[in-house]
Amino acid sequence: MTARSSLFWAALLVAAALLLGFATGALAPVDERLSKALALREGIAAPALIAFLQGVSWFGGGVARWALVLILCLSFWRWVDRQAALRLFGAALVANLASSLLKTVYGRPRPDLVPHLDQVSNWSYPSGHATSVAAIVIALALLVPPRWRPAAAGFAALAILLTALSRVMLGVHWTSDVVGGTLLGAGCALAVAGTGRVSR
């Protein structure tokens, strides 16, 4: 993928996330059905499953997320490529800023179908966890040397899926929130990291 095509796909993904944000009202019935089917209830769901999903969400947010980004960037700086380290950090930063801005723009309330099983502090669309995790792991898959890319791509797919499921199953996000966040994060990764992949 060339730098130009990376930017094209980045723009397309970000545009899709923006348009989805305006369509969340129309998607509300679908979101509600999916949340009723997937959201866990304390006292009914297995405590181990709830704890596992809370752990997944913990890695995707706040201090844990930035600690992971720092470790990855330092590893890239030392063993891969300094420019790649800066691009990885840039993708994470841009994704975080973009999701925070769009949450304020859309002002979508959180789901209230079941008691939340994780802490929340702001609006719902797009999911900040889904945005950041997608940006970080996709940037990682784009920037690692070729011999590591299949493993990195597999890890990226698993991390994105688990993060999305955790946010919906813990009752803190609608499905469209995590879809929009994933689109936005992927766009940020392609825009910042996709134009400077390591080729050796």
BAMI-712799 format. One line per field, with one value per atom (N, C-alpha, C): residue number from 1; residue in one letter; atom name; x, y, z. Coordinates in pm, whole numbers, plus 50000, padded with zeros to 5 digits. Last residue first. Layout:
<sites>
vonu = (NUM_...)
lodren = (A_...)
vexdo = (CA_...)
xx = (X_...)
yy = (Y_...)
zz = (Z_...)
</sites>
This chain:
<sites>
vonu = (200_200_200_199_199_199_198_198_198_197_197_197_196_196_196_195_195_195_194_194_194_193_193_193_192_192_192_191_191_191_190_190_190_189_189_189_188_188_188_187_187_187_186_186_186_185_185_185_184_184_184_183_183_183_182_182_182_181_181_181_180_180_180_179_179_179_178_178_178_177_177_177_176_176_176_175_175_175_174_174_174_173_173_173_172_172_172_171_171_171_170_170_170_169_169_169_168_168_168_167_167_167_166_166_166_165_165_165_164_164_164_163_163_163_162_162_162_161_161_161_160_160_160_159_159_159_158_158_158_157_157_157_156_156_156_155_155_155_154_154_154_153_153_153_152_152_152_151_151_151_150_150_150_149_149_149_148_148_148_147_147_147_146_146_146_145_145_145_144_144_144_143_143_143_142_142_142_141_141_141_140_140_140_139_139_139_138_138_138_137_137_137_136_136_136_135_135_135_134_134_134_133_133_133_132_132_132_131_131_131_130_130_130_129_129_129_128_128_128_127_127_127_126_126_126_125_125_125_124_124_124_123_123_123_122_122_122_121_121_121_120_120_120_119_119_119_118_118_118_117_117_117_116_116_116_115_115_115_114_114_114_113_113_113_112_112_112_111_111_111_110_110_110_109_109_109_108_108_108_107_107_107_106_106_106_105_105_105_104_104_104_103_103_103_102_102_102_101_101_101_100_100_100_99_99_99_98_98_98_97_97_97_96_96_96_95_95_95_94_94_94_93_93_93_92_92_92_91_91_91_90_90_90_89_89_89_88_88_88_87_87_87_86_86_86_85_85_85_84_84_84_83_83_83_82_82_82_81_81_81_80_80_80_79_79_79_78_78_78_77_77_77_76_76_76_75_75_75_74_74_74_73_73_73_72_72_72_71_71_71_70_70_70_69_69_69_68_68_68_67_67_67_66_66_66_65_65_65_64_64_64_63_63_63_62_62_62_61_61_61_60_60_60_59_59_59_58_58_58_57_57_57_56_56_56_55_55_55_54_54_54_53_53_53_52_52_52_51_51_51_50_50_50_49_49_49_48_48_48_47_47_47_46_46_46_45_45_45_44_44_44_43_43_43_42_42_42_41_41_41_40_40_40_39_39_39_38_38_38_37_37_37_36_36_36_35_35_35_34_34_34_33_33_33_32_32_32_31_31_31_30_30_30_29_29_29_28_28_28_27_27_27_26_26_26_25_25_25_24_24_24_23_23_23_22_22_22_21_21_21_20_20_20_19_19_19_18_18_18_17_17_17_16_16_16_15_15_15_14_14_14_13_13_13_12_12_12_11_11_11_10_10_10_9_9_9_8_8_8_7_7_7_6_6_6_5_5_5_4_4_4_3_3_3_2_2_2_1_1_1)
lodren = (R_R_R_S_S_S_V_V_V_R_R_R_G_G_G_T_T_T_G_G_G_A_A_A_V_V_V_A_A_A_L_L_L_A_A_A_C_C_C_G_G_G_A_A_A_G_G_G_L_L_L_L_L_L_T_T_T_G_G_G_G_G_G_V_V_V_V_V_V_D_D_D_S_S_S_T_T_T_W_W_W_H_H_H_V_V_V_G_G_G_L_L_L_M_M_M_V_V_V_R_R_R_S_S_S_L_L_L_A_A_A_T_T_T_L_L_L_L_L_L_I_I_I_A_A_A_L_L_L_A_A_A_A_A_A_F_F_F_G_G_G_A_A_A_A_A_A_A_A_A_P_P_P_R_R_R_W_W_W_R_R_R_P_P_P_P_P_P_V_V_V_L_L_L_L_L_L_A_A_A_L_L_L_A_A_A_I_I_I_V_V_V_I_I_I_A_A_A_A_A_A_V_V_V_S_S_S_T_T_T_A_A_A_H_H_H_G_G_G_S_S_S_P_P_P_Y_Y_Y_S_S_S_W_W_W_N_N_N_S_S_S_V_V_V_Q_Q_Q_D_D_D_L_L_L_H_H_H_P_P_P_V_V_V_L_L_L_D_D_D_P_P_P_R_R_R_P_P_P_R_R_R_G_G_G_Y_Y_Y_V_V_V_T_T_T_K_K_K_L_L_L_L_L_L_S_S_S_S_S_S_A_A_A_L_L_L_N_N_N_A_A_A_V_V_V_L_L_L_A_A_A_A_A_A_G_G_G_F_F_F_L_L_L_R_R_R_L_L_L_A_A_A_A_A_A_Q_Q_Q_R_R_R_D_D_D_V_V_V_W_W_W_R_R_R_W_W_W_F_F_F_S_S_S_L_L_L_C_C_C_L_L_L_I_I_I_L_L_L_V_V_V_L_L_L_A_A_A_W_W_W_R_R_R_A_A_A_V_V_V_G_G_G_G_G_G_G_G_G_F_F_F_W_W_W_S_S_S_V_V_V_G_G_G_Q_Q_Q_L_L_L_F_F_F_A_A_A_I_I_I_L_L_L_A_A_A_P_P_P_A_A_A_A_A_A_I_I_I_G_G_G_E_E_E_R_R_R_L_L_L_A_A_A_L_L_L_A_A_A_K_K_K_S_S_S_L_L_L_R_R_R_E_E_E_D_D_D_V_V_V_P_P_P_A_A_A_L_L_L_A_A_A_G_G_G_T_T_T_A_A_A_F_F_F_G_G_G_L_L_L_L_L_L_L_L_L_A_A_A_A_A_A_A_A_A_V_V_V_L_L_L_L_L_L_A_A_A_A_A_A_W_W_W_F_F_F_L_L_L_S_S_S_S_S_S_R_R_R_A_A_A_T_T_T_M_M_M)
vexdo = (N_CA_C_N_CA_C_N_CA_C_N_CA_C_N_CA_C_N_CA_C_N_CA_C_N_CA_C_N_CA_C_N_CA_C_N_CA_C_N_CA_C_N_CA_C_N_CA_C_N_CA_C_N_CA_C_N_CA_C_N_CA_C_N_CA_C_N_CA_C_N_CA_C_N_CA_C_N_CA_C_N_CA_C_N_CA_C_N_CA_C_N_CA_C_N_CA_C_N_CA_C_N_CA_C_N_CA_C_N_CA_C_N_CA_C_N_CA_C_N_CA_C_N_CA_C_N_CA_C_N_CA_C_N_CA_C_N_CA_C_N_CA_C_N_CA_C_N_CA_C_N_CA_C_N_CA_C_N_CA_C_N_CA_C_N_CA_C_N_CA_C_N_CA_C_N_CA_C_N_CA_C_N_CA_C_N_CA_C_N_CA_C_N_CA_C_N_CA_C_N_CA_C_N_CA_C_N_CA_C_N_CA_C_N_CA_C_N_CA_C_N_CA_C_N_CA_C_N_CA_C_N_CA_C_N_CA_C_N_CA_C_N_CA_C_N_CA_C_N_CA_C_N_CA_C_N_CA_C_N_CA_C_N_CA_C_N_CA_C_N_CA_C_N_CA_C_N_CA_C_N_CA_C_N_CA_C_N_CA_C_N_CA_C_N_CA_C_N_CA_C_N_CA_C_N_CA_C_N_CA_C_N_CA_C_N_CA_C_N_CA_C_N_CA_C_N_CA_C_N_CA_C_N_CA_C_N_CA_C_N_CA_C_N_CA_C_N_CA_C_N_CA_C_N_CA_C_N_CA_C_N_CA_C_N_CA_C_N_CA_C_N_CA_C_N_CA_C_N_CA_C_N_CA_C_N_CA_C_N_CA_C_N_CA_C_N_CA_C_N_CA_C_N_CA_C_N_CA_C_N_CA_C_N_CA_C_N_CA_C_N_CA_C_N_CA_C_N_CA_C_N_CA_C_N_CA_C_N_CA_C_N_CA_C_N_CA_C_N_CA_C_N_CA_C_N_CA_C_N_CA_C_N_CA_C_N_CA_C_N_CA_C_N_CA_C_N_CA_C_N_CA_C_N_CA_C_N_CA_C_N_CA_C_N_CA_C_N_CA_C_N_CA_C_N_CA_C_N_CA_C_N_CA_C_N_CA_C_N_CA_C_N_CA_C_N_CA_C_N_CA_C_N_CA_C_N_CA_C_N_CA_C_N_CA_C_N_CA_C_N_CA_C_N_CA_C_N_CA_C_N_CA_C_N_CA_C_N_CA_C_N_CA_C_N_CA_C_N_CA_C_N_CA_C_N_CA_C_N_CA_C_N_CA_C_N_CA_C_N_CA_C_N_CA_C_N_CA_C_N_CA_C_N_CA_C_N_CA_C_N_CA_C_N_CA_C_N_CA_C_N_CA_C_N_CA_C_N_CA_C_N_CA_C_N_CA_C_N_CA_C_N_CA_C_N_CA_C_N_CA_C_N_CA_C_N_CA_C_N_CA_C_N_CA_C_N_CA_C_N_CA_C_N_CA_C_N_CA_C_N_CA_C_N_CA_C_N_CA_C)
xx = (51208_51317_51275_51010_51015_51123_50770_50906_50911_50556_50579_50726_50434_50574_50609_50168_50252_50401_50047_50042_50129_50048_50149_50157_49849_49974_50083_49642_49684_49823_49609_49651_49705_49527_49647_49699_49290_49404_49534_49134_49167_49287_49115_49182_49222_48967_49102_49181_48725_48804_48948_48640_48663_48753_48618_48712_48744_48414_48547_48653_48199_48249_48389_48177_48203_48261_48121_48248_48281_47874_47985_48118_47708_47752_47865_47661_47741_47792_47705_47623_47715_47866_47863_47759_47847_47888_47889_47805_47691_47724_47985_47987_47880_47939_47896_47900_48056_47912_47864_48324_48253_48101_48394_48397_48316_48376_48283_48278_48594_48457_48354_48808_48778_48634_48801_48780_48744_48853_48730_48701_49108_48994_48862_49262_49251_49131_49239_49190_49167_49360_49221_49162_49621_49537_49390_49715_49698_49606_49724_49638_49610_49918_49784_49684_50141_50088_49946_50180_50148_50087_50237_50125_50082_50470_50338_50223_50726_50638_50495_50856_50848_50755_50850_50763_50748_50853_50919_50833_50567_50666_50734_50370_50505_50610_50120_50173_50322_50078_50084_50142_50071_50174_50191_49840_49969_50084_49663_49677_49807_49695_49731_49742_49622_49751_49788_49364_49475_49610_49217_49230_49349_49245_49300_49317_49113_49254_49316_48846_48927_49076_48764_48772_48859_48781_48859_48876_48598_48739_48828_48336_48405_48552_48222_48260_48327_47956_48003_48114_47915_47925_47986_48072_47972_48008_48223_48186_48086_48294_48306_48263_48261_48250_48251_48365_48351_48345_48154_48284_48261_47902_47998_48141_47599_47731_47824_47284_47388_47525_47120_47163_47264_47046_46962_46993_47163_47114_47023_47448_47335_47293_47520_47558_47432_47428_47425_47469_47633_47542_47544_47767_47696_47597_47905_47783_47700_48115_48034_47901_48227_48165_48073_48325_48230_48155_48508_48382_48279_48720_48651_48514_48793_48748_48671_48875_48759_48705_49097_48982_48859_49275_49222_49096_49325_49271_49206_49435_49313_49246_49668_49565_49431_49806_49769_49656_49845_49773_49723_49994_49865_49782_50223_50135_49999_50338_50290_50192_50398_50311_50253_50575_50448_50349_50788_50717_50581_50867_50826_50745_50942_50828_50776_51169_51054_50928_51335_51292_51172_51290_51313_51258_51369_51311_51351_51482_51510_51457_51430_51554_51585_51186_51298_51431_51025_51050_51174_51034_51083_51114_50912_51051_51113_50657_50738_50885_50573_50586_50675_50571_50656_50680_50379_50516_50612_50151_50203_50348_50123_50148_50207_50069_50187_50225_49829_49946_50075_49665_49681_49807_49680_49729_49755_49559_49701_49756_49293_49364_49512_49222_49189_49286_49267_49235_49211_49303_49419_49393_49039_49143_49266_48908_48879_48986_49017_49036_49015_48915_49060_49093_48645_48693_48844_48648_48611_48653_48722_48804_48776_48508_48643_48735_48299_48294_48434_48390_48373_48371_48384_48513_48505_48111_48204_48338_47869_47980_48076_47558_47675_47784_47408_47361_47477_47548_47464_47406_47525_47593_47497_47475_47411_47481_47592_47593_47527_47464_47505_47490_47354_47495_47532_47082_47129_47268_47068_46987_47034_47234_47275_47196_47081_47211_47258_46856_46841_46974_46979_46910_46893_47078_47169_47104_46835_46930_47027_46720_46652_46745_46927_46895_46822_46984_47030_46992_46897_46826_46863_47094_46953_46871_47333_47309_47163_47414_47310_47274_47624_47499_47383_47821_47784_47652_47851_47785_47741_47998_47862_47785_48241_48166_48020_48318_48295_48212_48349_48249_48216_48566_48437_48324_48761_48722_48587_48773_48736_48690_48858_48733_48683_49105_48998_48862_49241_49225_49110_49241_49163_49142_49412_49277_49190_49646_49572_49429_49716_49693_49612_49757_49643_49612_49989_49867_49744_50174_50135_50004_50066_50145_50095_50084_50000_50088)
yy = (49696_49597_49466_49885_49795_49689_50036_49983_49879_50293_50158_50118_50549_50534_50397_50573_50636_50620_50461_50389_50448_50634_50528_50462_50828_50866_50761_50708_50845_50875_50458_50466_50605_50540_50458_50467_50678_50749_50672_50467_50582_50659_50308_50255_50368_50482_50441_50387_50496_50616_50581_50227_50295_50417_50196_50113_50176_50380_50396_50318_50266_50398_50423_50027_50023_50156_50125_50056_50039_50252_50326_50259_50051_50150_50236_49919_49854_49955_50136_50076_50013_50083_50136_50063_49958_50099_50163_49687_49778_49925_49492_49557_49664_49436_49338_49393_49659_49635_49542_49635_49761_49743_49375_49410_49535_49388_49305_49345_49563_49598_49518_49413_49545_49584_49184_49172_49306_49300_49225_49218_49416_49498_49429_49190_49301_49389_49033_48983_49096_49201_49158_49110_49222_49341_49302_48960_49023_49144_48938_48851_48907_49134_49148_49061_49025_49154_49176_48795_48782_48911_48918_48826_48810_49089_49145_49045_49009_49010_49049_49037_48901_48894_49322_49227_49090_49518_49458_49348_49726_49624_49573_49898_49950_49844_49781_49848_49877_49686_49590_49651_49933_49834_49735_50042_50109_50012_49857_49864_49935_49910_49777_49775_50187_50136_50005_50210_50291_50231_50028_50008_50085_50153_50019_49993_50401_50396_50259_50322_50410_50392_50169_50108_50190_50368_50244_50182_50559_50595_50472_50519_50458_50496_50845_50705_50649_50818_50798_50896_50884_50746_50727_51111_51069_50936_51013_51111_51050_50816_50956_51057_50494_50582_50727_50171_50314_50391_49885_49951_50100_49794_49709_49761_49970_49963_49876_49809_49881_49862_49832_49753_49838_50043_49925_49837_50276_50267_50146_50387_50295_50293_50745_50605_50517_50994_50935_50789_51184_51070_51011_51413_51416_51303_51493_51413_51410_51657_51698_51624_51505_51634_51680_51291_51266_51394_51421_51375_51339_51471_51581_51538_51210_51305_51421_51108_51049_51143_51277_51273_51217_51219_51355_51356_50947_50989_51127_50959_50883_50928_51108_51161_51091_50925_51059_51118_50699_50687_50823_50812_50748_50738_50899_50995_50938_50657_50749_50850_50565_50487_50576_50763_50744_50665_50723_50850_50838_50466_50491_50620_50513_50426_50447_50665_50727_50645_50469_50584_50654_50123_50244_50363_49882_49883_50009_49900_49783_49789_50153_50079_49974_50238_50332_50257_50017_50056_50143_50035_49915_49944_50280_50263_50141_50215_50319_50308_50018_49986_50087_50169_50049_50014_50364_50403_50286_50206_50285_50322_50110_50017_50089_50350_50274_50175_50418_50500_50434_50209_50228_50307_50253_50127_50141_50504_50487_50362_50480_50551_50521_50157_50292_50349_49894_49986_50128_49753_49769_49872_49756_49827_49852_49585_49729_49809_49342_49384_49534_49345_49349_49392_49321_49443_49457_49063_49175_49309_48921_48915_49034_48979_49023_49023_48853_48997_49050_48589_48652_48803_48548_48538_48603_48568_48671_48668_48504_48448_48559_48683_48641_48589_48747_48646_48593_48926_48833_48724_49172_49124_49038_49100_49149_49087_49207_49117_49184_49249_49309_49211_49117_49097_49146_49173_49037_49013_49442_49353_49209_49531_49549_49458_49465_49403_49416_49630_49484_49413_49883_49838_49687_49897_49905_49848_49895_49785_49781_50139_50011_49890_50332_50306_50174_50416_50283_50243_50675_50578_50435_50781_50788_50686_50746_50666_50670_50894_50793_50714_51051_51119_51022_50854_50933_51006_50773_50682_50757_50989_50967_50875_50948_51073_51055_50696_50715_50841_50758_50660_50673_50935_50983_50888_50754_50863_50920_50590_50534_50642_50774_50700_50645_50857_50955_50886_50610_50679_50778_50561_50473_50535_50778_50764_50678_50722_50843_50837_50485_50485_50606_50577_50490_50479_50733_50795_50709_50545_50652_50716_50214_50336_50439_49880_50000_50125)
zz = (50601_50601_50665_50609_50494_50503_50810_50804_50693_50680_50728_50714_50658_50690_50744_50621_50519_50547_50841_50715_50605_51059_51052_50916_51000_51067_51046_50855_50823_50879_50975_50835_50800_51232_51214_51071_51175_51236_51215_51075_50991_51043_51303_51184_51090_51466_51503_51386_51321_51346_51380_51328_51200_51218_51606_51530_51395_51663_51721_51647_51523_51487_51541_51671_51527_51481_51922_51904_51755_51871_51931_51903_51783_51685_51740_52029_51925_51822_52313_52210_52106_52632_52496_52412_52875_52875_52737_52922_52926_52917_52885_53017_53030_52619_52719_52861_52494_52480_52591_52570_52597_52588_52486_52628_52657_52206_52282_52429_52155_52115_52194_52258_52312_52280_52097_52241_52304_51841_51868_52017_51877_51836_51870_51943_52038_52005_51709_51837_51937_51519_51501_51633_51628_51610_51599_51613_51743_51734_51334_51412_51550_51279_51224_51300_51406_51453_51403_51253_51396_51450_51001_51018_51164_51066_51033_51044_51105_51223_51189_50867_50923_51043_50815_50743_50809_51122_51005_50944_51206_51239_51111_51110_51128_51160_51096_50978_50989_51354_51244_51117_51491_51522_51407_51383_51360_51386_51493_51347_51311_51766_51715_51562_51787_51835_51768_51673_51624_51662_51832_51687_51632_52084_52062_51913_52037_52073_52046_51969_51883_51911_52188_52055_51960_52391_52400_52261_52303_52313_52321_52082_52196_52195_51967_51948_52073_52197_52060_52023_52477_52431_52292_52720_52623_52559_53035_52933_52836_53216_53259_53154_53375_53259_53306_53484_53509_53378_53432_53422_53442_53423_53491_53476_53466_53405_53490_53467_53543_53478_53144_53261_53339_52981_52986_53106_52908_53046_53063_52718_52738_52885_52723_52740_52748_52476_52610_52609_52261_52272_52412_52152_52280_52299_51921_51909_52038_52021_51906_51903_52226_52258_52145_52077_52185_52221_51913_51854_51961_52096_52027_51977_52167_52271_52208_51921_51988_52095_51866_51776_51844_52075_52060_51974_52021_52150_52141_51764_51789_51918_51811_51722_51746_51980_52027_51943_51820_51947_51994_51610_51583_51709_51750_51684_51655_51826_51929_51869_51567_51655_51765_51482_51412_51497_51655_51658_51589_51577_51716_51725_51313_51340_51481_51355_51291_51314_51469_51548_51487_51458_51381_51460_51634_51500_51423_51890_51808_51665_52016_52042_51936_51921_51919_51931_51978_51838_51828_52258_52190_52044_52298_52340_52273_52201_52135_52172_52383_52241_52169_52621_52609_52462_52554_52587_52572_52520_52408_52432_52784_52674_52553_52913_52952_52843_52793_52764_52808_52896_52752_52722_53174_53115_52966_53207_53236_53169_52970_53075_53084_52818_52862_52965_52757_52648_52690_52989_52900_52791_53081_53156_53069_52906_52900_52972_52997_52858_52845_53259_53236_53095_53209_53275_53257_53105_53017_53078_53339_53218_53127_53510_53546_53425_53372_53395_53425_53390_53260_53273_53666_53596_53458_53730_53777_53703_53481_53559_53601_53521_53443_53535_53754_53658_53576_53899_53973_53885_53651_53771_53852_53318_53440_53560_52995_53110_53230_52669_52796_52912_52442_52478_52618_52406_52384_52442_52454_52537_52525_52247_52386_52480_52022_52041_52186_52062_52055_52081_52055_52176_52176_51794_51908_52033_51655_51637_51755_51744_51768_51755_51661_51802_51825_51409_51446_51588_51402_51320_51357_51572_51607_51531_51434_51554_51598_51219_51195_51320_51283_51256_51237_51308_51424_51406_51048_51142_51267_50949_50902_50996_51087_51104_51062_50990_51134_51160_50719_50759_50907_50737_50687_50727_50823_50911_50868_50593_50723_50820_50396_50379_50514_50493_50477_50466_50479_50608_50601_50208_50294_50431_50132_50076_50167_50271_50304_50250_50138_50283_50325_49880_49905_50053_49928_49875_49903_50014_50105_50059_49906_49896_49996_50000_50000_50000)
</sites>
